[in-house]
Amino acid sequence: MLPFLNTIGLTDKEADLYELLIQKGEMDAGDIIKASKLKRATAYKVLYSLEAKGLLTHKDLEKKLHFRPEPPAKLFELAETRYRELERAKNDLHSSLPQLTSNYILSVERPIVKTFEGVEGLKEIYEDTIREAKPIYAVHQLEELDPKLFQWLRKSYIPQRIKFHIHAYVIVASGSEAKTYVKRSKISNRTTITVPRNQFPFQHEVNIYGDKVAFINGRNNTKLIGMIIQHPLTAKTMKSWFDLAWKGAELFDKSVKINGFP
């Protein structure tokens, strides 16, 4: 049996019967049953299934059913149909995956946790926020970031976030880099609020997006490591904490009143 026939949607029995008819040509049902050694009912079931797929035709000749194979080029049509069905299934899965994952997490009552290391690993976390395509609620500081990561965030990540219209709400610790960061908020599709670094010495960045929470240590001269925790209840709790922190942060930065917050 040709293995690719299974890939395009034929069962083992269908593939064997089609190959038999390709080799022998038109045959009556009795001869097919003898040659294939299939039970009568099974043979007819397989033959009619092949006909439904456009690979056989039948006719009644002298009170006997004869089956004739269609040209092998028909397999390309079957493959194209199979490909389109798989593409539709893939798209349906992609749209349903967030809900399925959420249901899975709630049913087993345990979060999905992934860890990442190094600059490339941390990039994966940020890229996940783009794939999620949900608003981002973040807390972080900019004064001690790894320079390679910092440049990538400015030149690659932020433009991507802007391109996909993903808004970020950020509480950032004060500092020289933070001043520039705040000035660029509008063009960066970001609402930013600043708090005193001496009172709120953030060590890690926290991103809350969708049903995920990311913790990122991107500080220079330290081990670059981060994690994504995916759990709807955890994300909801962290978002509530962020909302509370935002309300408190407004006491330090009145300018946020201009930009607003949902």
Order of alpha helices (4+ residues) and beta strands (2+ residues): alpha-alpha-beta-alpha-alpha-beta-beta-alpha-beta-alpha-beta-alpha-alpha-beta-alpha-beta-beta-beta-beta-alpha-alpha
